[in-house]
């Protein structure tokens, strides 16, 4: 099927999305994600039952039988951020020349890959939540449902999208993420010591404020064990505001990172400058950046 100018018509986006989803399966990139989620859930379920391990709630009287639903959350966040990098394993920003000969423009291609990664992540996290609900008993289900279960899904998606935005632009997104956190912490401390308390508070609020990342990830919730029945305490409205703000921000960052980069081209050439070192016979004949290769 060809368009008005003789080029192949772009395939439906649903078909491209399905191809990206299958690619993540065929390359087995999902295996580390599944292993991390499964291992985190199993360790969280087994640890409170080990001999000599006695978790207690804040009142110090009642054993914390539902602690597994809290212990599994940090590993889920780490696995989600790792997944944002694994989705692009072997296809870092400077090694995606093949994307330019696909019948879908590069920005759309990258957005659909990120969406396919989310389609792998969320069912895995949902399966883990169901496992925790079954393994932690009535006490765990009382803590998990409904708010903590939603926090698992939204928190993992937010962490995945933030890492994905970096993965679209840099080679080692997790290293850049760690570096950014270190720079942020150093800047907050330096401003505080320098007497710039207001500036320090504003910068700290990005993560620790009422609508900061910590609140969006569920940091505003707490567990109270008064009366022998632990329950999740906190303000769901405040959490929802922070969650929606950071989820929207992470989506905007991904969209901005997927904007096609301008390539520097040699005079008189339609190929990116870094391809000029190759002989002409080695270059696939192109009909523009977005067209398919000629037969």
N, C-alpha and C positions, 0 to 999 in steps of 0.2 A: 504494500500500500504506500503510495507516494503522494506528497503534497503538491501544491501548485507550481513549485519551482523544481520539481523532479527529485526532491529529497524525500527520504523515508519519513512518513508521518510518525511523530512521537508516540510511543505505546501508552496505553492508559496508566495513570499513576498507580492504580491498584495493582496492576500487573508488575510494575517496577518494584513496588513495596513487597509484593510476594516473592519476587526474585531476591531481594535483599534479605528477607527472612530466611529463605532456603539457603542462601549463601552462608549465613551464620551457622546454620545447621551442618552444611556440607563440610565446612572448614573446622568443625568441632570447637569453635570458639566458646560455645555455651558450656562445654565440659567444666572449665574452671569455675564458672559461675555456679553451676549446679552443685559442684563439690563444696564450694565455700558455703553456700546456703545450707546444704545438708549437714556439713560438719559443725557449723555454728549452732544449728538447731539441736543436734544430738548432744553436743557438749553442754548446752544450756539446760537440756532436760536431764542429763545424767549427773551433772555437777552437784546439784542440791541433794541428791540421794547417795552420794559417796560416803563411806564410813568416816566419821570424824568431822564432816562438814555440816555446820549448823547455821543456816541463814535465819536471821530474825528480822522482823519488821521494826519500825522505829520505837515501839513501846517495849521491845526487848523481851516480851513474854511469849508470844505466839510464834511457832515455826513458820518460816516463809515457804510454804509448799508451792505457791505460784510464782516463785522467783524466776523460773525459766523464761517467762514472757518478757522480763526485764533484761536478763542476761543475754538473750539472743539479739537484742536490737543493735548494739554497737557492731558486732560482726556483720550484720545485714547492711549497715551503712558503708562499712569498709568494702564489702563485696560489690555493692552498687557502684561505688566510685571506681573500683578496679575494672568493673565491667565497661564503664565508659571509655576506658583505654583499650581493653581487649577487643571491642567492636572494630577498632581500626588497626589491629595488629598487622604489621607488615605493609600498611598503607598510610604511612605518615604524610604530612602535607607536601613534602617535596618529592614524593614517589607516587603521585596519582596522575601521571600523564595519560594513562589509559582512559581516565574519566572524560577526557576532552574529545574522544572519538565515539562516545556513547550517544544514543539518540535522545538523551535527556541532559539538560544543561547541568553543569557541575554543582551549582548550589542546590538544585532540586534533588540531585542524586545524593548529596551528603545529608540533606534533611530526611530523606526517606530511609537512609541507613540508620540514622539516629532513632527514627520512629520504629524501625524494625528491632533495634536493640531494646527499646522500651517494651515492645511486644513480647520479647523473651524474658525481660526482667520481671515485669509485674505478675505474670502467672506463677513464676518461681517464688516470689515473695508471698503471694497469696497461699500457695501450697504450704509454705513454711508456717504461716499464721494458722492454718487449719491443723497442722501437726502439733503446734504448741497448744492450741485449744484442747486437743485430745490428750496430750501428754501431761499437762499441768493441772488437770482436774478442775473441779468446780471453782476453786479459789482463783486459779489462773484465768479461767474463762471470765470470771467476774471482773478481773483487771483488764483483760484483753479487749473485751467487747463493750461498747463499739469503738471507743475513741482510740485506744492504743492500736487496734487493728488498722484503723485509718492512718494513724501516724506511721506505721510500718510502710504502708503503700506510698504515701505522699513523701515521706522522708527519703525513702530509697530512690524515688523518681527524681526528687530535687538534687540529691547527691550525684545521681547518674547524669543528669542534664548539665550540671556545673562542670563535671569532668569532661563531658562530651564537647562542650564549648571550647575547652582548652585543647582537646585532642584534635579538633578541626584546624587548629592553628600552630600547635607546637608539637615537637617530637616526643617529649616525655611529659605528658600532662600531670601525672601524679607528682613528679619531682617539682614541677612549676607550682602545683597547688601547695605542696609543703613549703616551698620557698615563699610563696605569697603569705601564708599563715605566719611564718617566722618573721617576715618583714612587718606585717601588721602588728604582731605582738611587740616587736622592738620599737615600732613607732609609737604605740600607745604608752609604753614604759618611758620612752625618751621624752615625750610631751608632758607626761605626769611629773617627771623629775625636773623638767625645765620650767615648771611653774605654769604651764599652759593647761590648766585643769579642764577648762571648757572644751578646748580642742581635743584633749585626750578622751573626754567623756563622749564627744560626738563620734570619734573614730571607734571607740570601744562599743558604741551602740550598734554598729553594723552587725556585730555578732551577739552582743549581750543585751541589747535594748529590748523594749517591749515588742518591736516588730523585727528583731534581729534574727540571724540564722539559727541561733540556739533555740529561740522560741519556736521558730518554724519547724524545727526537728523534734519538737515535743519537750524541750527542756523546761517549759513552764508547768508541766504536770509533775505531781508527786504522789507518793503512796502513803496513806495513813492507815495504821492498824488498830485504831482505837475501837474498843468493844469486841475485839477478837475477829473482826471481819475486815480484811484489808480492802481498801477501795482507792480508786484513782481520783485524786483531788486536783483541782486547777480550774482555769477559765477556758472552756472550749472556744468561746468567741474570740478571745485574744489570740489563742493558738491559730484559729482559722484565718484571722486577718494576716498574721505573720506568714502562715503557710501559703496563702494565695499570693501575697506580695513576692515571696521568694520563688514560688513556682512560675509566676508570670515573668519575673526577672530572668530566671534561668532559661525560659523559652526564648525570650528576646535575645539573650546572649548567644544561644545556639543559632538563631536566625541570622544574627549579625556575623557570627563566625563563618556561616555557610555562604556568605556573599562572595561570589567569584572574585578571585584576586586578579588584578591586571598583570599580564605577562609582558616582560620586556622582549621585544622582537627585533631581530636583525633587519636592517634596511632592505626592503624588497622581498622579505620572506614572510610567509604566513605561519611559520612554525616558531614556537618559543625559542628564545636565544639559547637555552641550555641544550637544545637539540642540534645546534649548528655543527657540533663536533662530529656528528654521525654522517656517513655518506648518504647522498640523496636516495640511493636504492633501499636504504634501511628504514626510511621514513614511510609510514603508511600514507597513501594519498588521501587528503582530507578535502572536504567541501565546507570549510568554515569550522569554527570551534564546536558548533553544536550538531553538525551533520555526521552521518555514519560514514565509515570508510567506503571508498568506491569499490565496486566489484573488480 
